[in-house]
Amino acid sequence: MFLAELDAPQRRAFCGLAQYLILSDKVVDLREEQALVAARREMGLRELVPVPDSEAEFLALTSAFDTPESQRIALLEATFVAMSDRDMDERERSLLVQLSERLGLGGEELEHAESWATTRLELRDRGRAFVAGA
């Protein structure tokens, strides 16, 4: 939703963050894959970027987000990706907490991001049900 506001290096960094989050629980759900495809489409990225090899590399990607706005966008959108399968496990949650801290944001901002992602997912599901005629 806000990814188009990021610059090119931030978009590539976000793609790496999202891929690492999706792979962190060792299960790639179709909804997570769809969220990543939609994010890449929004950012105009045709190819995947390399997935970080470690948690340290994952966290190092946060250096691309050098403004308060880009930091909040990264947290919002990463939270949405992590929650897109409706099953955020402890590993994903831990990574989001670390991501939030590394971005200079706190627990309140992460709670806001989780609330926003939940609302967005509910709206997405309602829209899909409407389109399907349910």
C-alpha angles and dihedrals in degrees: 000000000000100000094099087067091066121093122240098270090046091051091053091047091050091051089055092048092050094048092049091050092049093050095042095089092046090237122097109201120200090240091056091049090050091050090053093047090050091048092050090048091050091050094045093240112149097181134046118249121227113285112240111258095216145016088257091057089046091054092043089064088070090077088078090067100077102159130063090242095052090046092054092045090052092051095045095048096041089052090051091051092048092049097041093099090051090237113091106180128202093267093054091045091050091050091050091051090051091044091052092049093046089051089054093251128123143216093283091057091047091051089051091050091050092049091049092048091050091052092047091050091050091051091047091052093047090050092049090050090051093049090049090052094244 
